[in-house]
């Protein structure tokens, strides 16, 4: 059974940024920041990360795979056309297992619709090399990607992917429809892997796979898993894990978790002027 998504979908792009950021973070061509330094705030565009709580599934009927895809398409189109503002807490963990270097960065995240995301540092513990060369550059790469307006080029859409149905599975004891995705072009940001749609709601629950292309000779391969959940009708990423195999520092692992998602900040966020690079 097979069907193609017909509407451009942007909510998945954030998960690929996690992987794409690793090659930029460790590329010798990337602009370097002073070691241990970090701007107090970054401005990002068109990205979502959040904590969301899945409601009990009760006795909701299961959708056919075609209906789940159609519902996913409708929800994603709404989220694209009606972006929300929010605030949340984000924790980024990065590790270089082969050199035993790691760091954990806690930040306050505030998204101002339609395309501005602010990160305010809260607390960092760990190795300054990881802070400056992995985590900080990861966030900066998101800024650059968003500012170029490249979401459509990495979205889960008919223009970018072919879909084939692979059957049923479960995530957190909830049934999901599994679709294999194959990119139509081999370009950075696209992946080969699978997406998992909630069988009762059609919402995206997970995407996983391998990026088909990196933009640095120093990154050999990037694999990722991105989990999503729903909050007030929006599907938002809650946890991402990416593993990169590099030619310089061996393996690099990055995990991003977001919680305390607050939609009540929408009105306030729209009324405020975004801060970029730590200055107004």
Order of alpha helices (4+ residues) and beta strands (2+ residues): alpha-beta-alpha-beta-beta-beta-alpha-alpha-beta-beta-beta-beta-beta-beta-beta-alpha
